[in-house]
Amino acid sequence: MAVVLGIETSCDETGVGIVSGGRLLGAALSSSMEEHARFGGVVPEIAARAHLESLV
């Protein structure tokens, strides 16, 4: 049976999920919202770096 790793990134979140046979085996979510708060919104360069750090 195939095991699938899904990775999703949005402006301030990075999420991953592992699925096999239609069953969720594991999931994780990381938010960088606190890093953007002091700027009053999402800063693309900060978001990109936060995604890379989260995935490692």
PDB file with SEQRES, HELIX, SHEET and CRYST1 records, atoms N, CA, C and O in Angstrom:
SEQRES   1 A   56  MET ALA VAL VAL LEU GLY ILE GLU THR SER CYS ASP GLU          
SEQRES   2 A   56  THR GLY VAL GLY ILE VAL SER GLY GLY ARG LEU LEU GLY          
SEQRES   3 A   56  ALA ALA LEU SER SER SER MET GLU GLU HIS ALA ARG PHE          
SEQRES   4 A   56  GLY GLY VAL VAL PRO GLU ILE ALA ALA ARG ALA HIS LEU          
SEQRES   5 A   56  GLU SER LEU VAL                                              
HELIX    1 AA1 MET A   33  ALA A   37  1                                   5    
HELIX    2 AA2 PRO A   44  LEU A   55  1                                  12    
SHEET    1 AA1 3 VAL A   3  THR A   9  0                                        
SHEET    2 AA1 3 GLU A  13  SER A  20 -1                                        
SHEET    3 AA1 3 ARG A  23  SER A  31 -1                                        
CRYST1    1.000    1.000    1.000  90.00  90.00  90.00 P 1           1          
ATOM      1  N   MET A   1       0.836  -1.171   0.000  1.00  0.00           N  
ATOM      2  CA  MET A   1       0.000   0.000   0.000  1.00  0.00           C  
ATOM      3  C   MET A   1       0.890   1.247   0.000  1.00  0.00           C  
ATOM      4  O   MET A   1       1.872   1.317   0.740  1.00  0.00           O  
ATOM      5  N   ALA A   2       0.545   2.210  -0.821  1.00  0.00           N  
ATOM      6  CA  ALA A   2       1.331   3.439  -0.939  1.00  0.00           C  
ATOM      7  C   ALA A   2       1.181   4.307   0.309  1.00  0.00           C  
ATOM      8  O   ALA A   2       0.118   4.362   0.928  1.00  0.00           O  
ATOM      9  N   VAL A   3       2.255   4.968   0.652  1.00  0.00           N  
ATOM     10  CA  VAL A   3       2.260   5.953   1.729  1.00  0.00           C  
ATOM     11  C   VAL A   3       2.520   7.305   1.066  1.00  0.00           C  
ATOM     12  O   VAL A   3       3.472   7.458   0.301  1.00  0.00           O  
ATOM     13  N   VAL A   4       1.660   8.286   1.368  1.00  0.00           N  
ATOM     14  CA  VAL A   4       1.741   9.592   0.734  1.00  0.00           C  
ATOM     15  C   VAL A   4       2.065  10.654   1.779  1.00  0.00           C  
ATOM     16  O   VAL A   4       1.447  10.711   2.842  1.00  0.00           O  
ATOM     17  N   LEU A   5       3.047  11.492   1.454  1.00  0.00           N  
ATOM     18  CA  LEU A   5       3.398  12.638   2.282  1.00  0.00           C  
ATOM     19  C   LEU A   5       2.881  13.882   1.583  1.00  0.00           C  
ATOM     20  O   LEU A   5       3.257  14.158   0.444  1.00  0.00           O  
ATOM     21  N   GLY A   6       2.021  14.635   2.256  1.00  0.00           N  
ATOM     22  CA  GLY A   6       1.501  15.885   1.710  1.00  0.00           C  
ATOM     23  C   GLY A   6       2.097  17.053   2.474  1.00  0.00           C  
ATOM     24  O   GLY A   6       2.164  17.029   3.703  1.00  0.00           O  
ATOM     25  N   ILE A   7       2.529  18.078   1.746  1.00  0.00           N  
ATOM     26  CA  ILE A   7       3.097  19.282   2.349  1.00  0.00           C  
ATOM     27  C   ILE A   7       2.311  20.471   1.827  1.00  0.00           C  
ATOM     28  O   ILE A   7       2.097  20.599   0.622  1.00  0.00           O  
ATOM     29  N   GLU A   8       1.882  21.342   2.734  1.00  0.00           N  
ATOM     30  CA  GLU A   8       1.111  22.526   2.371  1.00  0.00           C  
ATOM     31  C   GLU A   8       1.702  23.737   3.063  1.00  0.00           C  
ATOM     32  O   GLU A   8       2.024  23.688   4.251  1.00  0.00           O  
ATOM     33  N   THR A   9       1.844  24.821   2.322  1.00  0.00           N  
ATOM     34  CA  THR A   9       2.298  26.066   2.925  1.00  0.00           C  
ATOM     35  C   THR A   9       1.318  27.169   2.548  1.00  0.00           C  
ATOM     36  O   THR A   9       0.817  27.223   1.425  1.00  0.00           O  
ATOM     37  N   SER A  10       1.058  28.037   3.504  1.00  0.00           N  
ATOM     38  CA  SER A  10       0.250  29.222   3.245  1.00  0.00           C  
ATOM     39  C   SER A  10       1.091  30.417   3.669  1.00  0.00           C  
ATOM     40  O   SER A  10       2.296  30.281   3.883  1.00  0.00           O  
ATOM     41  N   CYS A  11       0.486  31.557   3.789  1.00  0.00           N  
ATOM     42  CA  CYS A  11       1.251  32.754   4.166  1.00  0.00           C  
ATOM     43  C   CYS A  11       2.040  32.574   5.462  1.00  0.00           C  
ATOM     44  O   CYS A  11       3.213  32.942   5.529  1.00  0.00           O  
ATOM     45  N   ASP A  12       1.412  32.019   6.476  1.00  0.00           N  
ATOM     46  CA  ASP A  12       2.069  31.955   7.785  1.00  0.00           C  
ATOM     47  C   ASP A  12       2.041  30.572   8.429  1.00  0.00           C  
ATOM     48  O   ASP A  12       2.307  30.445   9.624  1.00  0.00           O  
ATOM     49  N   GLU A  13       1.721  29.533   7.654  1.00  0.00           N  
ATOM     50  CA  GLU A  13       1.677  28.178   8.211  1.00  0.00           C  
ATOM     51  C   GLU A  13       2.315  27.173   7.262  1.00  0.00           C  
ATOM     52  O   GLU A  13       2.295  27.338   6.042  1.00  0.00           O  
ATOM     53  N   THR A  14       2.879  26.133   7.855  1.00  0.00           N  
ATOM     54  CA  THR A  14       3.407  24.995   7.114  1.00  0.00           C  
ATOM     55  C   THR A  14       2.771  23.749   7.715  1.00  0.00           C  
ATOM     56  O   THR A  14       2.834  23.549   8.928  1.00  0.00           O  
ATOM     57  N   GLY A  15       2.166  22.919   6.893  1.00  0.00           N  
ATOM     58  CA  GLY A  15       1.525  21.701   7.391  1.00  0.00           C  
ATOM     59  C   GLY A  15       1.987  20.490   6.613  1.00  0.00           C  
ATOM     60  O   GLY A  15       2.288  20.576   5.422  1.00  0.00           O  
ATOM     61  N   VAL A  16       2.040  19.355   7.301  1.00  0.00           N  
ATOM     62  CA  VAL A  16       2.377  18.087   6.650  1.00  0.00           C  
ATOM     63  C   VAL A  16       1.409  17.011   7.135  1.00  0.00           C  
ATOM     64  O   VAL A  16       0.894  17.073   8.252  1.00  0.00           O  
ATOM     65  N   GLY A  17       1.178  16.036   6.282  1.00  0.00           N  
ATOM     66  CA  GLY A  17       0.345  14.902   6.646  1.00  0.00           C  
ATOM     67  C   GLY A  17       0.851  13.652   5.957  1.00  0.00           C  
ATOM     68  O   GLY A  17       1.370  13.721   4.843  1.00  0.00           O  
ATOM     69  N   ILE A  18       0.706  12.515   6.609  1.00  0.00           N  
ATOM     70  CA  ILE A  18       1.097  11.226   6.039  1.00  0.00           C  
ATOM     71  C   ILE A  18      -0.152  10.349   6.010  1.00  0.00           C  
ATOM     72  O   ILE A  18      -0.812  10.147   7.029  1.00  0.00           O  
ATOM     73  N   VAL A  19      -0.462   9.829   4.815  1.00  0.00           N  
ATOM     74  CA  VAL A  19      -1.679   9.053   4.602  1.00  0.00           C  
ATOM     75  C   VAL A  19      -1.333   7.726   3.944  1.00  0.00           C  
ATOM     76  O   VAL A  19      -0.469   7.667   3.069  1.00  0.00           O  
ATOM     77  N   SER A  20      -2.003   6.670   4.364  1.00  0.00           N  
ATOM     78  CA  SER A  20      -1.869   5.360   3.726  1.00  0.00           C  
ATOM     79  C   SER A  20      -3.222   4.671   3.743  1.00  0.00           C  
ATOM     80  O   SER A  20      -3.864   4.569   4.788  1.00  0.00           O  
ATOM     81  N   GLY A  21      -3.647   4.203   2.589  1.00  0.00           N  
ATOM     82  CA  GLY A  21      -4.926   3.506   2.502  1.00  0.00           C  
ATOM     83  C   GLY A  21      -6.099   4.351   2.961  1.00  0.00           C  
ATOM     84  O   GLY A  21      -7.057   3.825   3.529  1.00  0.00           O  
ATOM     85  N   GLY A  22      -6.037   5.652   2.722  1.00  0.00           N  
ATOM     86  CA  GLY A  22      -7.110   6.545   3.135  1.00  0.00           C  
ATOM     87  C   GLY A  22      -7.129   6.859   4.614  1.00  0.00           C  
ATOM     88  O   GLY A  22      -8.059   7.502   5.102  1.00  0.00           O  
ATOM     89  N   ARG A  23      -6.112   6.413   5.335  1.00  0.00           N  
ATOM     90  CA  ARG A  23      -6.036   6.635   6.785  1.00  0.00           C  
ATOM     91  C   ARG A  23      -4.910   7.607   7.111  1.00  0.00           C  
ATOM     92  O   ARG A  23      -3.781   7.432   6.653  1.00  0.00           O  
ATOM     93  N   LEU A  24      -5.215   8.623   7.898  1.00  0.00           N  
ATOM     94  CA  LEU A  24      -4.212   9.596   8.318  1.00  0.00           C  
ATOM     95  C   LEU A  24      -3.314   8.960   9.369  1.00  0.00           C  
ATOM     96  O   LEU A  24      -3.783   8.564  10.436  1.00  0.00           O  
ATOM     97  N   LEU A  25      -2.031   8.864   9.068  1.00  0.00           N  
ATOM     98  CA  LEU A  25      -1.075   8.258   9.987  1.00  0.00           C  
ATOM     99  C   LEU A  25      -0.413   9.287  10.895  1.00  0.00           C  
ATOM    100  O   LEU A  25      -0.022   8.973  12.020  1.00  0.00           O  
ATOM    101  N   GLY A  26      -0.291  10.507  10.406  1.00  0.00           N  
ATOM    102  CA  GLY A  26       0.332  11.553  11.212  1.00  0.00           C  
ATOM    103  C   GLY A  26       0.184  12.903  10.542  1.00  0.00           C  
ATOM    104  O   GLY A  26       0.036  12.995   9.323  1.00  0.00           O  
ATOM    105  N   ALA A  27       0.226  13.950  11.352  1.00  0.00           N  
ATOM    106  CA  ALA A  27       0.111  15.305  10.819  1.00  0.00           C  
ATOM    107  C   ALA A  27       0.796  16.271  11.772  1.00  0.00           C  
ATOM    108  O   ALA A  27       0.909  16.009  12.970  1.00  0.00           O  
ATOM    109  N   ALA A  28       1.253  17.401  11.220  1.00  0.00           N  
ATOM    110  CA  ALA A  28       1.874  18.443  12.042  1.00  0.00           C  
ATOM    111  C   ALA A  28       1.611  19.788  11.380  1.00  0.00           C  
ATOM    112  O   ALA A  28       1.469  19.882  10.161  1.00  0.00           O  
ATOM    113  N   LEU A  29       1.551  20.821  12.202  1.00  0.00           N  
ATOM    114  CA  LEU A  29       1.312  22.177  11.713  1.00  0.00           C  
ATOM    115  C   LEU A  29       2.232  23.134  12.462  1.00  0.00           C  
ATOM    116  O   LEU A  29       2.361  23.060  13.684  1.00  0.00           O  
ATOM    117  N   SER A  30       2.864  24.028  11.718  1.00  0.00           N  
ATOM    118  CA  SER A  30       3.733  25.030  12.317  1.00  0.00           C  
ATOM    119  C   SER A  30       3.282  26.405  11.840  1.00  0.00           C  
ATOM    120  O   SER A  30       3.051  26.607  10.647  1.00  0.00           O  
ATOM    121  N   SER A  31       3.158  27.344  12.763  1.00  0.00           N  
ATOM    122  CA  SER A  31       2.731  28.692  12.431  1.00  0.00           C  
ATOM    123  C   SER A  31       3.856  29.688  12.687  1.00  0.00           C  
ATOM    124  O   SER A  31       4.593  29.571  13.666  1.00  0.00           O  
ATOM    125  N   SER A  32       3.979  30.663  11.799  1.00  0.00           N  
ATOM    126  CA  SER A  32       4.965  31.733  11.988  1.00  0.00           C  
ATOM    127  C   SER A  32       4.260  33.061  12.260  1.00  0.00           C  
ATOM    128  O   SER A  32       4.844  34.127  12.067  1.00  0.00           O  
ATOM    129  N   MET A  33       3.009  32.995  12.706  1.00  0.00           N  
ATOM    130  CA  MET A  33       2.209  34.189  12.931  1.00  0.00           C  
ATOM    131  C   MET A  33       2.880  35.173  13.895  1.00  0.00           C  
ATOM    132  O   MET A  33       2.828  36.385  13.685  1.00  0.00           O  
ATOM    133  N   GLU A  34       3.503  34.651  14.943  1.00  0.00           N  
ATOM    134  CA  GLU A  34       4.151  35.528  15.924  1.00  0.00           C  
ATOM    135  C   GLU A  34       5.287  36.332  15.288  1.00  0.00           C  
ATOM    136  O   GLU A  34       5.524  37.477  15.671  1.00  0.00           O  
ATOM    137  N   GLU A  35       5.985  35.742  14.325  1.00  0.00           N  
ATOM    138  CA  GLU A  35       7.084  36.439  13.653  1.00  0.00           C  
ATOM    139  C   GLU A  35       6.584  37.608  12.808  1.00  0.00           C  
ATOM    140  O   GLU A  35       7.319  38.571  12.589  1.00  0.00           O  
ATOM    141  N   HIS A  36       5.346  37.532  12.333  1.00  0.00           N  
ATOM    142  CA  HIS A  36       4.773  38.570  11.479  1.00  0.00           C  
ATOM    143  C   HIS A  36       4.018  39.639  12.268  1.00  0.00           C  
ATOM    144  O   HIS A  36       3.803  40.741  11.762  1.00  0.00           O  
ATOM    145  N   ALA A  37       3.623  39.333  13.474  1.00  0.00           N  
ATOM    146  CA  ALA A  37       2.764  40.227  14.261  1.00  0.00           C  
ATOM    147  C   ALA A  37       3.342  41.632  14.412  1.00  0.00           C  
ATOM    148  O   ALA A  37       2.609  42.616  14.317  1.00  0.00           O  
ATOM    149  N   ARG A  38       4.624  41.730  14.641  1.00  0.00           N  
ATOM    150  CA  ARG A  38       5.218  43.056  14.859  1.00  0.00           C  
ATOM    151  C   ARG A  38       5.208  43.927  13.603  1.00  0.00           C  
ATOM    152  O   ARG A  38       5.385  45.142  13.692  1.00  0.00           O  
ATOM    153  N   PHE A  39       4.998  43.309  12.421  1.00  0.00           N  
ATOM    154  CA  PHE A  39       4.946  44.057  11.170  1.00  0.00           C  
ATOM    155  C   PHE A  39       3.504  44.361  10.745  1.00  0.00           C  
ATOM    156  O   PHE A  39       3.286  45.068   9.761  1.00  0.00           O  
ATOM    157  N   GLY A  40       2.533  43.836  11.474  1.00  0.00           N  
ATOM    158  CA  GLY A  40       1.126  44.085  11.156  1.00  0.00           C  
ATOM    159  C   GLY A  40       0.604  43.277   9.984  1.00  0.00           C  
ATOM    160  O   GLY A  40      -0.482  43.561   9.477  1.00  0.00           O  
ATOM    161  N   GLY A  41       1.341  42.292   9.548  1.00  0.00           N  
ATOM    162  CA  GLY A  41       0.927  41.441   8.438  1.00  0.00           C  
ATOM    163  C   GLY A  41       2.064  40.539   8.011  1.00  0.00           C  
ATOM    164  O   GLY A  41       3.171  40.616   8.543  1.00  0.00           O  
ATOM    165  N   VAL A  42       1.781  39.695   7.056  1.00  0.00           N  
ATOM    166  CA  VAL A  42       2.762  38.719   6.601  1.00  0.00           C  
ATOM    167  C   VAL A  42       3.825  39.396   5.740  1.00  0.00           C  
ATOM    168  O   VAL A  42       3.508  40.147   4.818  1.00  0.00           O  
ATOM    169  N   VAL A  43       5.093  39.119   6.056  1.00  0.00           N  
ATOM    170  CA  VAL A  43       6.229  39.603   5.269  1.00  0.00           C  
ATOM    171  C   VAL A  43       6.748  38.399   4.473  1.00  0.00           C  
ATOM    172  O   VAL A  43       7.234  37.436   5.067  1.00  0.00           O  
ATOM    173  N   PRO A  44       6.652  38.441   3.136  1.00  0.00           N  
ATOM    174  CA  PRO A  44       7.002  37.270   2.323  1.00  0.00           C  
ATOM    175  C   PRO A  44       8.380  36.678   2.613  1.00  0.00           C  
ATOM    176  O   PRO A  44       8.500  35.455   2.682  1.00  0.00           O  
ATOM    177  N   GLU A  45       9.404  37.474   2.781  1.00  0.00           N  
ATOM    178  CA  GLU A  45      10.751  36.949   3.033  1.00  0.00           C  
ATOM    179  C   GLU A  45      10.821  36.201   4.356  1.00  0.00           C  
ATOM    180  O   GLU A  45      11.453  35.148   4.443  1.00  0.00           O  
ATOM    181  N   ILE A  46      10.179  36.736   5.380  1.00  0.00           N  
ATOM    182  CA  ILE A  46      10.134  36.059   6.688  1.00  0.00           C  
ATOM    183  C   ILE A  46       9.339  34.763   6.571  1.00  0.00           C  
ATOM    184  O   ILE A  46       9.724  33.742   7.141  1.00  0.00           O  
ATOM    185  N   ALA A  47       8.230  34.801   5.834  1.00  0.00           N  
ATOM    186  CA  ALA A  47       7.397  33.604   5.642  1.00  0.00           C  
ATOM    187  C   ALA A  47       8.187  32.503   4.943  1.00  0.00           C  
ATOM    188  O   ALA A  47       8.123  31.341   5.345  1.00  0.00           O  
ATOM    189  N   ALA A  48       8.931  32.863   3.899  1.00  0.00           N  
ATOM    190  CA  ALA A  48       9.688  31.858   3.149  1.00  0.00           C  
ATOM    191  C   ALA A  48      10.730  31.192   4.034  1.00  0.00           C  
ATOM    192  O   ALA A  48      10.886  29.971   4.003  1.00  0.00           O  
ATOM    193  N   ARG A  49      11.439  31.985   4.817  1.00  0.00           N  
ATOM    194  CA  ARG A  49      12.447  31.419   5.724  1.00  0.00           C  
ATOM    195  C   ARG A  49      11.814  30.546   6.796  1.00  0.00           C  
ATOM    196  O   ARG A  49      12.359  29.501   7.151  1.00  0.00           O  
ATOM    197  N   ALA A  50      10.670  30.967   7.312  1.00  0.00           N  
ATOM    198  CA  ALA A  50       9.984  30.188   8.353  1.00  0.00           C  
ATOM    199  C   ALA A  50       9.525  28.841   7.797  1.00  0.00           C  
ATOM    200  O   ALA A  50       9.598  27.832   8.497  1.00  0.00           O  
ATOM    201  N   HIS A  51       9.044  28.809   6.526  1.00  0.00           N  
ATOM    202  CA  HIS A  51       8.649  27.543   5.905  1.00  0.00           C  
ATOM    203  C   HIS A  51       9.846  26.583   5.831  1.00  0.00           C  
ATOM    204  O   HIS A  51       9.731  25.405   6.168  1.00  0.00           O  
ATOM    205  N   LEU A  52      10.977  27.099   5.392  1.00  0.00           N  
ATOM    206  CA  LEU A  52      12.172  26.255   5.284  1.00  0.00           C  
ATOM    207  C   LEU A  52      12.593  25.709   6.641  1.00  0.00           C  
ATOM    208  O   LEU A  52      12.916  24.527   6.760  1.00  0.00           O  
ATOM    209  N   GLU A  53      12.592  26.550   7.657  1.00  0.00           N  
ATOM    210  CA  GLU A  53      12.957  26.102   9.007  1.00  0.00           C  
ATOM    211  C   GLU A  53      11.981  25.057   9.533  1.00  0.00           C  
ATOM    212  O   GLU A  53      12.392  24.093  10.177  1.00  0.00           O  
ATOM    213  N   SER A  54      10.698  25.241   9.264  1.00  0.00           N  
ATOM    214  CA  SER A  54       9.673  24.305   9.736  1.00  0.00           C  
ATOM    215  C   SER A  54       9.829  22.930   9.097  1.00  0.00           C  
ATOM    216  O   SER A  54       9.659  21.907   9.761  1.00  0.00           O  
ATOM    217  N   LEU A  55      10.149  22.910   7.821  1.00  0.00           N  
ATOM    218  CA  LEU A  55      10.262  21.638   7.121  1.00  0.00           C  
ATOM    219  C   LEU A  55      11.488  20.848   7.511  1.00  0.00           C  
ATOM    220  O   LEU A  55      11.481  19.619   7.442  1.00  0.00           O  
ATOM    221  N   VAL A  56      12.534  21.528   7.918  1.00  0.00           N  
ATOM    222  CA  VAL A  56      13.735  20.819   8.347  1.00  0.00           C  
ATOM    223  C   VAL A  56      13.422  20.108   9.646  1.00  0.00           C  
ATOM    224  O   VAL A  56      14.288  19.437  10.207  1.00  0.00           O  
TER     225      VAL A  56                                                      
END                                                                             
